[in-house]
Amino acid sequence: MTDTIKTSLLAQLLGSIKMLEQAIEACPNEFWNDEQEFWHKAYHTLFYLDYYLADNPASFAPPPPFTFSEFDPAGAKPPRVYTQEELLHYLNYCRALAIATLPTKNLEQRFINAYRDYSQFEIIVYNIKHVQHHVGMLTLLLRQKCDATPGWVSTD
């Protein structure tokens, strides 16, 4: 049963990642860094997607050129605007990480930080919810700005 659960969780997480990818790809250059800061919302989503995939949050580090800015309690933004290409590269990094690590995770192991004490099972579900929450926000922005709406993905 555990293998079925892991397979299902991975399929749903990959579907969420695909929907995020579609949203990032659909954003026209003129809206990437406007007042809504689409790029930053996408980066925030990817940063936490990566973080919540960590077995040990204390040893988490985003890949270069990304920073820990999302952890700043004052809400500091990254030192520069990340490009679509950079964020799509980060997305592919996260997708590969999910594919490589989720099947071997111990779903009972704890994910503990200052705000959460979840099992790996629960943090994976939380991660899916977080990605989908932000995909909804990004899709709304796309609909309002340029009438583009990425499609629904059941699984990837």
Backbone torsions as a table, in degrees:
resi	resn	phi	psi	omega
1	MET	NA	-35.5	-179.6
2	THR	-61.2	-39.6	178.4
3	ASP	-63.8	-38.1	177.6
4	THR	-63.9	-42.6	179.4
5	ILE	-64.2	-46.5	179.8
6	LYS	-62.7	-41.7	178.9
7	THR	-62.8	-42.3	179.9
8	SER	-68.2	-43.7	178.4
9	LEU	-61.2	-44.1	179.7
10	LEU	-62.9	-43.9	179.8
11	ALA	-59.7	-42.7	-179.5
12	GLN	-70.9	-38.9	177.1
13	LEU	-64.3	-43.1	178.6
14	LEU	-64.9	-34.8	174.4
15	GLY	-62.9	-41.5	177.7
16	SER	-65.0	-41.5	178.8
17	ILE	-63.4	-40.5	178.2
18	LYS	-62.4	-40.6	178.8
19	MET	-65.9	-37.9	175.8
20	LEU	-64.5	-42.0	177.8
21	GLU	-58.8	-45.7	179.7
22	GLN	-60.9	-39.7	180.0
23	ALA	-66.0	-44.9	179.5
24	ILE	-62.3	-44.9	-179.6
25	GLU	-65.0	-30.3	-176.6
26	ALA	-79.6	-14.4	-175.9
27	CYS	-75.5	117.9	177.0
28	PRO	-66.9	151.9	-178.5
29	ASN	-53.4	-38.3	-175.9
30	GLU	-67.7	-16.5	179.1
31	PHE	-106.4	-4.6	-175.1
32	TRP	-58.3	-43.5	-176.9
33	ASN	-128.0	40.2	175.4
34	ASP	-82.4	-164.8	-175.9
35	GLU	-62.3	-22.0	178.9
36	GLN	-82.4	-14.6	179.0
37	GLU	48.5	57.6	177.2
38	PHE	-50.2	-45.1	-177.2
39	TRP	-56.4	-40.9	-176.6
40	HIS	-72.0	-37.8	176.5
41	LYS	-63.3	-40.6	177.6
42	ALA	-66.4	-42.5	179.0
43	TYR	-62.7	-45.5	178.3
44	HIS	-54.5	-44.7	-179.5
45	THR	-62.0	-45.0	-179.8
46	LEU	-68.3	-41.0	179.8
47	PHE	-57.6	-48.3	-178.7
48	TYR	-75.6	-29.1	171.2
49	LEU	-56.5	-48.8	178.8
50	ASP	-62.3	-48.9	-178.2
51	TYR	-59.4	-46.0	-177.7
52	TYR	-72.2	-11.8	173.2
53	LEU	-83.3	-11.4	-177.4
54	ALA	-68.6	137.8	173.1
55	ASP	-70.4	-38.1	-179.1
56	ASN	-126.4	103.1	-176.6
57	PRO	-61.2	-24.4	-179.9
58	ALA	-67.3	-25.1	-179.1
59	SER	-103.7	9.1	-179.5
60	PHE	-66.3	139.6	171.5
61	ALA	-147.7	128.0	177.5
62	PRO	-70.4	152.7	178.6
63	PRO	-71.3	152.6	176.0
64	PRO	-62.2	144.6	11.1
65	PRO	-94.9	15.4	-172.4
66	PHE	-78.7	153.8	-173.5
67	THR	-119.8	178.9	177.1
68	PHE	-88.8	16.4	-175.4
69	SER	-53.0	-31.7	-178.5
70	GLU	-65.6	-18.5	177.1
71	PHE	-85.9	-7.2	-176.2
72	ASP	-66.6	119.9	-177.5
73	PRO	-65.4	-20.9	178.6
74	ALA	-86.1	-3.9	177.3
75	GLY	82.9	24.6	178.6
76	ALA	-59.4	142.0	178.1
77	LYS	-91.6	166.0	175.0
78	PRO	-56.0	161.7	-175.8
79	PRO	-67.3	-13.8	178.9
80	ARG	-156.2	167.5	175.5
81	VAL	-75.7	126.5	175.3
82	TYR	-83.8	143.8	-177.8
83	THR	-80.6	164.8	174.3
84	GLN	-57.8	-44.1	-179.5
85	GLU	-60.4	-43.5	178.8
86	GLU	-62.9	-41.9	-178.4
87	LEU	-72.2	-33.6	175.1
88	LEU	-68.1	-35.2	174.7
89	HIS	-63.5	-43.9	177.9
90	TYR	-62.7	-40.8	178.2
91	LEU	-60.4	-44.7	178.7
92	ASN	-65.3	-35.1	174.5
93	TYR	-60.8	-47.3	-179.8
94	CYS	-65.3	-40.4	178.9
95	ARG	-61.5	-46.1	179.3
96	ALA	-64.0	-38.4	177.6
97	LEU	-62.8	-44.2	178.6
98	ALA	-61.6	-45.7	-179.4
99	ILE	-62.9	-38.7	-177.0
100	ALA	-77.2	-34.0	-170.8
101	THR	-103.4	-33.1	-174.0
102	LEU	-60.7	-42.0	-179.5
103	PRO	-62.6	-21.4	-178.0
104	THR	-102.7	-0.5	-178.3
105	LYS	-67.2	143.5	169.3
106	ASN	-86.7	108.3	-174.1
107	LEU	-66.2	-15.1	177.8
108	GLU	-86.9	-21.0	-178.6
109	GLN	-57.9	147.3	-176.5
110	ARG	-90.3	142.3	169.6
111	PHE	-108.3	105.6	-173.3
112	ILE	-122.1	126.0	169.8
113	ASN	-138.4	-168.0	-176.4
114	ALA	-66.5	-17.8	-174.3
115	TYR	-114.7	-18.9	-173.5
116	ARG	-139.0	146.8	170.1
117	ASP	-136.3	85.1	-175.3
118	TYR	-115.0	154.7	167.3
119	SER	-72.1	162.1	175.6
120	GLN	-59.2	-36.9	176.8
121	PHE	-57.0	-49.3	-176.6
122	GLU	-68.4	-37.6	-179.5
123	ILE	-68.7	-30.2	175.9
124	ILE	-67.3	-44.4	177.0
125	VAL	-62.5	-43.9	177.8
126	TYR	-58.9	-42.1	-179.8
127	ASN	-61.6	-45.7	177.8
128	ILE	-59.0	-46.1	179.4
129	LYS	-60.8	-43.4	-178.6
130	HIS	-63.0	-46.7	179.0
131	VAL	-60.4	-47.6	-177.9
132	GLN	-64.1	-36.1	176.9
133	HIS	-57.6	-48.4	-177.9
134	HIS	-75.1	-31.1	173.7
135	VAL	-60.8	-40.2	177.1
136	GLY	-60.6	-43.7	178.4
137	MET	-63.6	-45.9	-179.1
138	LEU	-64.6	-39.3	178.8
139	THR	-64.5	-40.5	176.7
140	LEU	-61.7	-44.5	177.6
141	LEU	-59.4	-43.7	179.3
142	LEU	-63.1	-40.8	179.5
143	ARG	-63.6	-42.5	-178.4
144	GLN	-71.2	-36.7	-173.3
145	LYS	-85.8	-41.6	-171.1
146	CYS	-143.8	14.3	177.9
147	ASP	55.6	32.9	175.6
148	ALA	-104.0	132.0	176.6
149	THR	-135.2	114.0	175.2
150	PRO	-59.5	151.8	-178.1
151	GLY	-82.1	166.8	177.1
152	TRP	-75.3	140.1	176.0
153	VAL	-123.2	120.1	178.5
154	SER	-72.1	-54.1	175.9
155	THR	-147.8	165.3	179.0
156	ASP	-118.7	NA	NA
